[in-house]
Every structure is written in structure tokens, then in C-alpha cells.
């Protein structure tokens, strides 16, 4: 693996800040109702054109909002140029389908601070700048997107916006997948090409039901063991699609250690098993060069939490990929 040049890392870090603070923008038009004129905004989102009410055209405050809306569109064009430079430098870009889906989820506010966290392969695709190395693409293909939430209060920024409505802005064929338990709320959504979006949540108590209810978005979330550890202290990132998609992902060191920990559970699915190991190996190799102390701290933290479900599978997976940390956190072949 090659290190990402410092100027590229700096540009990316600045872009993260800008994208997470940016407002959506587009063109405006006036529509008359009776004798009163109203201003509307218009923009493309996913696979849909969105029309947004701004307010009365004769209100100076509304005129200011309309100008800000148009200025935001101009700013998004500038960001696209920056994204183009980062892509040319070799940073990872998602497949268009993945980008569209992440864009509509982010636009709905589900990746905002305190909300959802992107995990799985789609998160790995956004980590090369975070670890300072060009990660190998061999473990980047994905047919699903996993969104985790630490709280039942996950909600869209628009009242009444449900998960299926949000996803249908990217692809109108998205539908919830029913469960054997008809009372369970859908936590998986699939389009006609078989692409999946799944909602996940940590198990916090022994009597937690297998499927949680995210009432605000009309969906469920499958509860998983050890997910709480993975999504603690997430970091901001940007998907290099469109004008930049603001997301939150797990700390890369946690991500790698978690992949090692769960890989043994997926031996029955050789593709997922090999992908888990490949992603963990790549990030461990990168961080052992760019941030070895932090990587070692995450290994120590996970191993101290238990033997059977934590230390043993981590150690077994490390042996499988030939990875070992010395006392400084640097990597050496085992």
C-alpha cells in the first residue's frame, strides 16, 4: 500500500468539514397562487427531482433564503471540482448506485451527529483518507449498505419521512422485506436488482427483542452483539459522490478489530469471511504505519472485554492473516 500525500489528506480533511456544514441548494422558481407569488426550490436528489417550498416572494427574509439556496448550489459546484481532484489522486469512489443511496440517506439527516452510522463494506470504501493509505480495492465490492444506530430515536429531519420513502428517492423499486414474524417491523429493504439496505442496532440487555422498532422512520433494526463497541466514538467522513455525501463511520481501528472478531462467525459464507479478513488486514497494515499506538489501544480494549467472544476470535483471525503487533503497536509478520 502507498501513503496518501499529505496535501491530499489536507484537502480531504477540509472537504469533510465543508460537506458536513453545507446546506442543500438548487435553482429557484416562482409559482403564483391567486394574487400571491411563492418561491420554490428545485434540485436533483438520487434518482428524483425534489421541489421544496421556500416562502412568499414578497417577503425580504424569504428572498434572502432563496438567495442562500442558489448560493448553496454554486458552492456544490465548487465542491464537485474538489471531489474531481481527489478522485484523480486515487481516493476511492463508490459505484453510482451506492452513491445515490447514501446520498438520499444523508439528505434525510440519518447520518447527522447523534443519528446513524454507516458500517460494513460501504464504510470501508470511505476510509482510505482516514487511515492515510490507499486501501486495496479487492475487498470493496458490495451489494448492500448497513446503517447502525445506537438509539431508538433515529429519525429523519422531515417529520413523517419513512425509510422506504427515503430509499425510493434513489430507486423507486426499493421495498421492505417482510419477516416470518408478521409483527416485526421491516429492517431490510431491497430493490429490483437485489441491492440491500439493512438497519442494525446493538443488543444492550438480555431481554432485548431481536428486532427493535424505529418508530420515527417506520422501520425496524436487527439487534447484534458487539455492535455497540464498534460504533462507539464514530468519525465524520465524506463519500466521493456528487458534491460530497456527509457520513459517519466507525473509528477505522475499531472497524478492523471488529472485522477480525466477527469473521469467524461467517465461515459458512466464504465470500463474506474472506472480505472481512481482507478489510481487517488492509486497515491493520495501514494503521500500523500511520497510527500504531491507537490501533494497539483498540486491540487491547477489545481483548480485555472477554476471552471467548472477544480475545479468542481476534487472535485466531490475526493468525489467519499473519498479523501481529509488537509492544509499540507496529506490525510484524507472525
Beta strands, then each sheet from edge to edge (+ up, - down):
strand 1: 27-33
strand 2: 36-45
strand 3: 48-56
strand 4: 117-119
strand 5: 144-149
strand 6: 175-176
strand 7: 188-190
strand 8: 196-202
strand 9: 211-214
strand 10: 219-224
strand 11: 235-239
strand 12: 245-249
strand 13: 323-325
strand 14: 331-333
sheet 1: 1+ 2- 3+
sheet 2: 4+ 5- 8- 7+ 6-
sheet 3: 4+ 5- 8- 10- 9+
sheet 4: 11+ 12-
sheet 5: 13+ 14-
end
